[in-house]
Amino acid sequence: MQFSVENVGKLERKLTVRFPAERFESQVSARIAEMGRTVRLKGFRPGKVPAAVIQQRFGSQVRGEVLSDLIGSTLREAFEKENLRPVANPSIDTTGKPENGEIAYTATFEVMPEFPEIDVAALEITRPVSEVTDADIEKMIETLRQQRRSFDPVERASAEGDFVMFEYAATTGDYRFPAEGRERAGSVLGSGALFKALDEALTGRKAGDAFDSEIAFPEDFGNPQLAGKTAQVSLTIVKVQEPKLPEVNEEFAKLFGIADGNLDTFRKEVRANLERELKATLMARLKAEVAEKLADAHADLDVPNLMVQAEARNLAAGSVPRGQQPPPQLIEAAVPMARKRVIAGLLMGEIARKQEIRIDRKRVAEQLAAIASTYEEPEKVVELYNNDPQLMSGLQNRVMEDQVAEWVAEHAKTTEQRLGFDEVMRPAGA
């Protein structure tokens, strides 16, 4: 076998491989002979199908399979000898026909970059730390009460926290919504579901009240005919209901899977859930910090365009409805962020390789158990991951990223930043 490598870009390579045609023909003959012993064809006894018949029926298929196998094996051999690290399967160009006693093909691909010395000791990392307090537990229980509140009708005027059902029609210029009749809607006042001006118009009103109000609609309102405009709105209050919160008792605890309704067990469960969420969020923030500092420190690293484009498509896909393809301009706008992410990911992978960081199986099991615990039948989730190589590989990659981020934090100039639970889970500006 002969091969040559040509640099056609910073990371793009063109590999030309030649191998004897006789090697190809001998493997084709061997494959056909093997089929003759195993294939079943009408009119022939098993194992007695002539080679000429096999050649006629399956020759084209066999030649294609053998050529594909030879390309795969010779590629691996060439990659190993030349110490090439492709980032994806190469693009293969070949006629598949012998010329001068040889079969040749070219493989075009991108390779992993040459990594510089990664000096993590020079990085300045801020690591957030936090813990779940009793106050956080009580606040979460209050949130759970709010989520399960009921509403009872009242005759008084509406106030913040009340549910108000209303009918309305809005007019601005020659435009009316709806075109005929009135639209019915409902919302809890002060919840943020409605914009502030409408919330205020509905506050202090009783069931049966009918009135007109001049209301300024926000620029981002869903109806473009009303967005950013002031409209005359005719409103009728259908009903007002006040919230009724459930008591924190045995019955309430049973709603969350505590079979005996024990409140101490319920609070322990709430704490465990909050601690699991906090741990995951703290790790995510540490990984983001490490990734950003690594990418900034090596911003000029050459990275495979294939990886950047794939990441840009993933980022752009998050900005369009599920199932739709993002437009080219959206993908192009995502390239700078995608490039930064690819740099960080490659550097973290290189750190793992050079520092010989091995996947911690115990952590994989713990993280899988944490994921499964959020489902009604956790054992089925564990089984799903164990039987799906793609799901398990994704989980293992996340655990490896966690381990690398922690290694970097341990060897960098790391400063701990103590934060409250809410500051971690709901950072300002998020």
MOWO-V470070 format. One record per backbone hydrogen bond with DSSP energy under -1.0 kcal/mol. NH is the residue of the N-H (numbers start at 1). CO is the residue of the C=O. E is the energy in kcal/mol with one decimal. If there is no record, write none. Layout:
nh=[NH | NH]
co=[CO | CO]
e=[E | E]
This chain:
nh=[2 | 4 | 6 | 8 | 13 | 14 | 15 | 16 | 17 | 18 | 19 | 21 | 24 | 25 | 26 | 27 | 28 | 29 | 30 | 31 | 32 | 33 | 34 | 35 | 36 | 39 | 44 | 48 | 54 | 55 | 56 | 57 | 58 | 59 | 62 | 63 | 64 | 65 | 66 | 67 | 68 | 69 | 70 | 71 | 72 | 73 | 74 | 75 | 76 | 77 | 78 | 79 | 80 | 81 | 82 | 84 | 87 | 91 | 93 | 99 | 102 | 103 | 105 | 106 | 107 | 108 | 109 | 111 | 112 | 120 | 122 | 123 | 125 | 127 | 129 | 137 | 138 | 139 | 140 | 141 | 142 | 143 | 144 | 145 | 146 | 147 | 148 | 149 | 150 | 152 | 154 | 158 | 161 | 162 | 163 | 164 | 165 | 166 | 167 | 168 | 169 | 170 | 171 | 172 | 175 | 177 | 183 | 185 | 187 | 189 | 191 | 199 | 200 | 201 | 202 | 204 | 208 | 209 | 211 | 213 | 215 | 217 | 221 | 226 | 227 | 228 | 229 | 231 | 232 | 233 | 234 | 235 | 236 | 237 | 238 | 239 | 241 | 242 | 244 | 249 | 253 | 254 | 256 | 257 | 258 | 259 | 261 | 266 | 267 | 268 | 269 | 270 | 271 | 272 | 273 | 274 | 275 | 276 | 277 | 278 | 279 | 280 | 281 | 282 | 283 | 284 | 285 | 286 | 287 | 288 | 289 | 290 | 291 | 292 | 293 | 294 | 295 | 296 | 297 | 298 | 301 | 308 | 309 | 310 | 311 | 312 | 313 | 314 | 315 | 316 | 317 | 319 | 320 | 324 | 331 | 332 | 333 | 334 | 335 | 338 | 339 | 340 | 341 | 342 | 343 | 344 | 345 | 346 | 347 | 348 | 349 | 350 | 351 | 352 | 353 | 354 | 355 | 357 | 364 | 365 | 366 | 367 | 368 | 369 | 370 | 371 | 372 | 373 | 374 | 375 | 380 | 381 | 382 | 383 | 384 | 385 | 386 | 387 | 392 | 393 | 394 | 395 | 396 | 397 | 398 | 399 | 400 | 401 | 402 | 403 | 404 | 405 | 406 | 407 | 408 | 409 | 410 | 411 | 412 | 413 | 414 | 415 | 417 | 419 | 424 | 425 | 426 | 430]
co=[18 | 16 | 14 | 12 | 109 | 6 | 107 | 4 | 105 | 2 | 103 | 101 | 20 | 21 | 22 | 23 | 24 | 25 | 26 | 27 | 28 | 29 | 30 | 31 | 32 | 35 | 41 | 45 | 50 | 51 | 52 | 53 | 54 | 55 | 58 | 59 | 60 | 61 | 62 | 63 | 64 | 65 | 66 | 67 | 68 | 69 | 70 | 71 | 72 | 73 | 74 | 75 | 76 | 77 | 78 | 79 | 110 | 108 | 106 | 102 | 99 | 19 | 17 | 93 | 15 | 91 | 13 | 11 | 85 | 118 | 119 | 120 | 413 | 415 | 417 | 133 | 134 | 135 | 136 | 137 | 138 | 139 | 140 | 141 | 142 | 143 | 144 | 146 | 244 | 242 | 240 | 205 | 189 | 159 | 241 | 187 | 239 | 185 | 236 | 183 | 234 | 177 | 232 | 175 | 172 | 170 | 168 | 166 | 164 | 162 | 188 | 195 | 196 | 197 | 198 | 158 | 237 | 206 | 235 | 233 | 231 | 229 | 218 | 223 | 223 | 218 | 226 | 215 | 171 | 213 | 169 | 211 | 167 | 209 | 165 | 165 | 163 | 152 | 150 | 247 | 249 | 250 | 253 | 254 | 253 | 257 | 258 | 262 | 263 | 264 | 265 | 266 | 267 | 268 | 269 | 270 | 271 | 272 | 273 | 274 | 275 | 276 | 277 | 278 | 279 | 280 | 281 | 282 | 283 | 284 | 285 | 286 | 287 | 288 | 289 | 290 | 291 | 292 | 293 | 294 | 298 | 304 | 305 | 306 | 307 | 308 | 309 | 310 | 311 | 312 | 313 | 316 | 317 | 321 | 327 | 328 | 329 | 330 | 332 | 334 | 335 | 336 | 337 | 338 | 339 | 340 | 341 | 342 | 343 | 344 | 345 | 346 | 347 | 348 | 349 | 350 | 351 | 352 | 360 | 361 | 362 | 363 | 364 | 365 | 366 | 367 | 368 | 369 | 371 | 372 | 377 | 377 | 378 | 379 | 380 | 381 | 382 | 383 | 388 | 389 | 390 | 391 | 392 | 393 | 394 | 395 | 396 | 397 | 398 | 399 | 400 | 401 | 402 | 403 | 404 | 405 | 406 | 407 | 408 | 123 | 412 | 125 | 127 | 129 | 420 | 421 | 422 | 427]
e=[-2.9 | -2.0 | -2.2 | -1.9 | -3.5 | -2.7 | -3.0 | -2.8 | -2.6 | -3.3 | -2.1 | -2.5 | -1.1 | -2.8 | -2.7 | -1.3 | -2.0 | -2.6 | -2.2 | -2.2 | -2.4 | -2.5 | -2.1 | -2.1 | -2.0 | -3.6 | -1.9 | -2.3 | -1.9 | -2.8 | -2.0 | -2.7 | -3.2 | -1.5 | -2.9 | -2.6 | -1.9 | -2.2 | -2.8 | -2.3 | -2.2 | -2.3 | -2.7 | -2.5 | -2.2 | -2.5 | -2.7 | -2.2 | -2.0 | -1.8 | -2.4 | -3.0 | -2.1 | -2.3 | -2.5 | -2.3 | -2.4 | -2.8 | -2.4 | -3.3 | -1.5 | -2.6 | -1.9 | -2.3 | -2.9 | -2.5 | -2.2 | -2.4 | -2.3 | -1.3 | -1.3 | -1.5 | -1.7 | -2.7 | -2.4 | -1.7 | -2.3 | -2.2 | -2.2 | -2.4 | -2.2 | -1.9 | -2.5 | -2.1 | -2.2 | -2.2 | -1.1 | -1.3 | -2.3 | -2.4 | -2.3 | -2.2 | -2.3 | -2.3 | -2.9 | -2.7 | -2.3 | -3.0 | -2.4 | -2.5 | -1.5 | -3.3 | -2.3 | -2.5 | -2.1 | -2.9 | -2.9 | -2.7 | -1.8 | -2.7 | -1.9 | -2.2 | -2.6 | -1.6 | -1.7 | -2.0 | -3.3 | -2.1 | -2.6 | -2.5 | -2.7 | -3.1 | -1.6 | -1.8 | -2.0 | -1.2 | -2.2 | -2.8 | -2.9 | -2.9 | -2.9 | -3.4 | -2.3 | -2.9 | -2.5 | -1.5 | -2.6 | -2.7 | -3.0 | -1.4 | -2.3 | -2.1 | -1.7 | -1.5 | -1.4 | -1.2 | -1.4 | -2.0 | -2.5 | -2.1 | -2.1 | -2.3 | -2.6 | -2.5 | -2.2 | -2.5 | -2.9 | -2.0 | -2.3 | -2.8 | -2.5 | -2.1 | -2.3 | -2.9 | -2.1 | -2.2 | -2.4 | -2.1 | -2.8 | -2.1 | -2.1 | -2.8 | -2.8 | -2.3 | -2.3 | -2.5 | -2.5 | -2.5 | -1.8 | -1.1 | -1.8 | -1.8 | -2.9 | -1.9 | -2.3 | -2.5 | -2.2 | -1.9 | -2.4 | -2.7 | -2.3 | -1.9 | -1.1 | -2.1 | -1.7 | -2.6 | -1.8 | -1.0 | -1.1 | -2.6 | -3.1 | -1.8 | -2.2 | -2.5 | -2.4 | -2.2 | -2.7 | -2.7 | -2.5 | -2.4 | -2.0 | -2.4 | -2.3 | -2.1 | -2.0 | -2.9 | -2.7 | -2.2 | -1.9 | -2.4 | -2.4 | -2.8 | -2.4 | -2.4 | -2.1 | -2.3 | -2.8 | -1.9 | -1.3 | -2.0 | -1.2 | -1.1 | -2.3 | -2.0 | -2.2 | -2.3 | -2.4 | -1.6 | -2.5 | -2.4 | -2.1 | -2.0 | -2.6 | -2.3 | -1.8 | -2.1 | -2.5 | -2.3 | -2.1 | -2.4 | -2.5 | -2.7 | -2.3 | -2.1 | -2.7 | -2.4 | -2.0 | -1.3 | -1.3 | -2.8 | -1.6 | -2.9 | -2.6 | -2.7 | -1.7 | -2.7 | -2.9 | -2.1]
